[in-house]
Amino acid sequence: MSEYERALSTMGDSGITWIDIIFRWCVVLLVDVAELLGISYEALNVYLFVFLLPIALLCSGLMNIYLFKRFRDEVGKTSV
């Protein structure tokens, strides 16, 4: 069984065609990137969705808070 078949068999069909097409495309992309990096598909999934995605979301949230406060301070200065 190839790495592609093994990775694609980890999830069932959702029944929604466009979601299944995007899922399969992403799995193929992840398998290719994992082979390029010399790691397994599962390890790449862990790195992306357990470590990198939460860090990116946290940074995005913190940046939004910072920019909201900065915007609020700038608006407060102009209205006085």
Kinemage of the C-alpha trace (Angstrom):
@kinemage 1
@onewidth
@group {chain A} dominant
@subgroup {mainchain}
@vectorlist {calphas} color= white
{ca met a 1} P 0.000 0.000 0.000
{ca ser a 2} L 1.451 3.340 -0.997
{ca glu a 3} L 1.744 6.298 1.350
{ca tyr a 4} L -1.029 8.038 -0.602
{ca glu a 5} L -3.446 5.132 -0.218
{ca arg a 6} L -2.643 4.752 3.469
{ca ala a 7} L -3.163 8.476 4.119
{ca leu a 8} L -6.363 8.658 2.094
{ca ser a 9} L -7.814 5.639 3.874
{ca thr a 10} L -7.588 7.375 7.256
{ca met a 11} L -10.811 9.315 6.624
{ca gly a 12} L -14.142 8.248 5.213
{ca asp a 13} L -16.090 10.067 2.580
{ca ser a 14} L -18.060 13.031 3.855
{ca gly a 15} L -20.689 12.715 1.148
{ca ile a 16} L -20.022 16.274 -0.009
{ca thr a 17} L -18.117 16.118 -3.269
{ca trp a 18} L -16.211 19.399 -3.089
{ca ile a 19} L -15.070 18.705 0.487
{ca asp a 20} L -13.845 15.247 -0.521
{ca ile a 21} L -11.944 16.694 -3.509
{ca ile a 22} L -10.227 19.346 -1.360
{ca phe a 23} L -9.452 16.766 1.342
{ca arg a 24} L -7.829 14.386 -1.142
{ca trp a 25} L -5.841 17.210 -2.739
{ca cys a 26} L -4.586 18.307 0.710
{ca val a 27} L -3.643 14.732 1.647
{ca val a 28} L -1.615 14.348 -1.550
{ca leu a 29} L 0.069 17.700 -0.861
{ca leu a 30} L 0.876 16.687 2.738
{ca val a 31} L 2.291 13.337 1.621
{ca asp a 32} L 4.484 15.069 -0.971
{ca val a 33} L 5.729 17.659 1.540
{ca ala a 34} L 6.374 14.936 4.132
{ca glu a 35} L 8.447 12.980 1.613
{ca leu a 36} L 10.339 16.152 0.706
{ca leu a 37} L 11.123 16.792 4.394
{ca gly a 38} L 11.948 13.144 5.053
{ca ile a 39} L 9.249 12.637 7.696
{ca ser a 40} L 6.003 10.688 7.796
{ca tyr a 41} L 2.583 12.030 6.843
{ca glu a 42} L 1.406 11.586 10.440
{ca ala a 43} L 4.379 13.500 11.856
{ca leu a 44} L 3.735 16.382 9.468
{ca asn a 45} L 0.084 16.429 10.554
{ca val a 46} L 1.147 16.647 14.194
{ca tyr a 47} L 3.641 19.436 13.505
{ca leu a 48} L 1.073 21.425 11.540
{ca phe a 49} L -2.124 20.955 13.519
{ca val a 50} L -0.820 20.462 17.070
{ca phe a 51} L 2.059 22.940 17.101
{ca leu a 52} L 2.094 25.418 14.194
{ca leu a 53} L -1.643 26.097 13.813
{ca pro a 54} L -2.244 26.896 17.517
{ca ile a 55} L 0.845 29.134 17.572
{ca ala a 56} L -0.368 30.949 14.438
{ca leu a 57} L -3.865 31.394 15.893
{ca leu a 58} L -2.457 32.688 19.173
{ca cys a 59} L -0.221 35.180 17.347
{ca ser a 60} L -3.155 36.287 15.202
{ca gly a 61} L -5.366 36.788 18.251
{ca leu a 62} L -2.687 38.732 20.112
{ca met a 63} L -2.051 40.893 17.049
{ca asn a 64} L -5.785 41.622 16.769
{ca ile a 65} L -5.926 42.692 20.409
{ca tyr a 66} L -2.867 44.907 19.982
{ca leu a 67} L -4.200 46.531 16.823
{ca phe a 68} L -7.664 47.019 18.335
{ca lys a 69} L -6.156 48.819 21.341
{ca arg a 70} L -3.909 50.893 19.093
{ca phe a 71} L -6.862 51.824 16.861
{ca arg a 72} L -8.960 52.726 19.924
{ca asp a 73} L -6.166 54.962 21.244
{ca glu a 74} L -5.740 56.684 17.870
{ca val a 75} L -9.477 57.321 17.551
{ca gly a 76} L -9.532 58.624 21.131
{ca lys a 77} L -6.761 61.130 20.346
{ca thr a 78} L -8.510 62.554 17.273
{ca ser a 79} L -11.884 63.034 18.951
{ca val a 80} L -10.518 65.167 21.811
